[in-house]
Amino acid sequence: MSQPIPDLGAYLYTHDQLQEAIQGLNEAQLTWKAAPEKWSVTEVLSHLADHNIVVSFRIRAIISGASAQLPAFEQDPWVSSAKANEGSVSDILAAFQALLVYNHLLFKRLSAEDWQKTGVNFKGQTLALTDVVQSFVAHVQVHLAQIARIKNELEARV
């Protein structure tokens, strides 16, 4: 069964959504954590940049016809080892956006058949390229809600 090409506008718009979500937050608010094991807004953004790197690899694995299982990653160790709160949100978002643009340029060159190519994820599920892109957009939405919760927790403490 053929799946439609995903909404690439929604894919590109994820960067703008993240920018809007953090608008007006200062450095202290961006790095604030409700608890040591919780993520700050900056750490959420760092996770999304990491996720974008992994998804970029998955995209290329699928369209190249690679038979290897699509990579997974351990998000918590990646976030903690990246020391995101010591970095710059603008740098994180610039990397996130650069990958969006680079992937979008690739997407524009793909055929309808390319969009139907599949790979197997770490759970053993077969995913078409369209699924990977739609899941990426949905994943960003989950973390936008997380950012909103962090902001609400921060406001409640003030």
Salt bridges, closest charged atoms under 4 A:
ASP16 OD1 - HIS15 ND1 3.80
GLU43 OE1 - LYS33 NZ 3.21
ASP114 OD1 - LYS117 NZ 3.19
